[in-house]
Amino acid sequence: MKLAAVNDIYEVRIMTLVSDVDRQSLVDLYQPLIGIAPVGLYFSLLEDPSKEANKTCAFEDLGVRTGLTIGQINSHIKALEATGLVKTFVKEDKKINYFVFCIYSPMDPRGFFDDILFVGTLKKQIGEKALNELAAKYKKPE
């Protein structure tokens, strides 16, 4: 991923709907993996003013709204990309770069628990007991 600078601009495109269950699974399943700050940035991007058609914002404004430095924003975007929550496209220019953040809903809990990499990493972070409690919470009745 190309790193953003304070004077670069961006826009947000919401690619999939994010339901209340998705928001809860972000907190329960993704937050232990990537941390509260990237999840908070994800929620901020969901409500970003640039999600209106053809509207762009400066990274400086995103920093002011979130209280994050440009370095923290870059780091948190990497974490969101690693989990498939964000895909970033960049149009490079000599003076400023134009970033497009495509926002995706999280994997549904069933898919999450079927994914060996995600569930294995989560187990390492929170332990087997807590993992089993989360699995029970999201298990759908037969």
C-alpha positions in Angstrom: 0.0 0.0 0.0 1.2 3.5 -0.8 1.4 5.6 2.3 -0.7 8.7 2.5 0.6 12.1 3.2 -1.3 14.9 5.1 -1.9 16.9 1.9 -3.2 13.9 0.0 -7.0 13.5 -0.6 -9.3 10.5 -0.4 -12.8 9.3 -0.8 -14.7 6.5 0.8 -16.9 4.1 -1.2 -19.2 1.7 0.8 -19.2 -1.5 -1.2 -21.5 -3.6 1.0 -24.1 -3.0 3.6 -22.9 -3.2 7.2 -25.6 -4.5 9.5 -25.9 -4.4 13.3 -24.7 -8.0 13.4 -21.7 -7.0 11.4 -20.9 -4.1 13.7 -21.1 -6.5 16.7 -18.9 -9.1 15.0 -16.3 -6.4 14.3 -16.1 -5.7 18.0 -16.2 -9.3 19.1 -14.1 -11.0 16.4 -12.0 -8.5 14.5 -11.1 -6.0 17.3 -9.0 -8.6 19.3 -7.1 -9.3 16.0 -6.3 -5.8 14.9 -7.1 -3.6 17.9 -9.6 -1.0 18.8 -8.0 1.9 16.9 -8.3 0.3 13.4 -11.9 -0.8 14.2 -12.6 2.8 15.3 -11.2 4.1 12.0 -13.4 1.6 10.1 -16.5 3.0 11.9 -15.3 6.5 11.2 -14.9 5.7 7.5 -18.4 4.3 7.4 -19.7 7.7 8.3 -17.1 9.7 6.4 -18.4 12.8 4.6 -16.6 11.7 1.4 -19.0 8.7 1.0 -21.3 11.2 -0.8 -20.9 10.8 -4.6 -17.9 12.7 -6.0 -16.8 14.2 -2.7 -13.3 14.1 -1.5 -11.6 15.0 1.8 -8.1 15.7 2.9 -6.2 13.3 5.1 -5.6 16.3 7.3 -9.3 16.5 7.9 -9.5 12.8 8.7 -6.8 13.3 11.3 -8.7 16.1 12.9 -11.9 14.1 13.0 -10.3 11.0 14.4 -7.5 12.4 16.5 -5.0 10.2 14.6 -1.7 11.2 13.0 -1.1 10.4 9.3 1.2 7.6 10.5 -1.5 6.0 12.6 -4.0 6.3 9.8 -1.6 4.5 7.4 -1.0 1.8 10.0 -4.7 1.3 10.8 -5.6 1.1 7.1 -3.0 -1.6 6.6 -4.6 -3.6 9.4 -8.1 -3.1 7.8 -6.7 -4.2 4.4 -5.1 -7.3 6.0 -8.5 -8.5 7.2 -10.4 -7.7 4.0 -12.4 -4.8 5.5 -10.8 -2.2 3.2 -9.4 -2.2 -0.3 -7.4 0.8 -1.3 -6.8 2.2 -4.7 -4.4 5.1 -5.4 -4.0 7.5 -8.3 -0.6 8.9 -8.0 0.3 12.5 -9.0 3.4 14.6 -8.6 1.8 16.9 -6.0 -0.9 14.9 -4.3 -2.2 11.4 -4.4 -5.8 10.4 -4.6 -6.9 7.5 -2.5 -10.1 5.5 -2.8 -11.0 3.4 0.2 -13.5 0.7 -0.6 -15.2 -0.5 2.6 -16.5 -4.0 2.9 -18.6 -5.7 5.6 -16.8 -8.2 7.8 -17.0 -11.9 7.1 -20.2 -13.4 8.6 -19.5 -15.1 11.9 -20.0 -18.6 10.5 -17.5 -17.9 7.8 -15.1 -16.4 10.3 -15.2 -19.5 12.5 -14.7 -21.7 9.4 -11.6 -19.8 8.4 -8.6 -21.5 10.0 -6.3 -18.4 9.8 -8.8 -16.0 11.4 -10.1 -18.4 14.1 -6.5 -19.6 14.9 -5.3 -16.1 15.4 -8.3 -15.1 17.5 -7.7 -18.2 19.7 -4.1 -17.2 20.2 -5.2 -13.7 21.2 -8.1 -14.4 23.5 -7.7 -18.1 24.5 -9.7 -21.2 23.9 -12.4 -20.5 26.6 -13.2 -17.0 25.3 -13.2 -18.4 21.7 -15.7 -21.1 22.6 -17.9 -18.5 24.3 -17.9 -16.4 21.1 -18.6 -19.4 19.0 -21.6 -20.2 21.1 -22.8 -16.6 20.9 -22.8 -16.6 17.1 -23.9 -20.2 16.6 -27.2 -20.2 14.8 -29.9 -22.6 15.9 -30.2 -25.7 13.6 
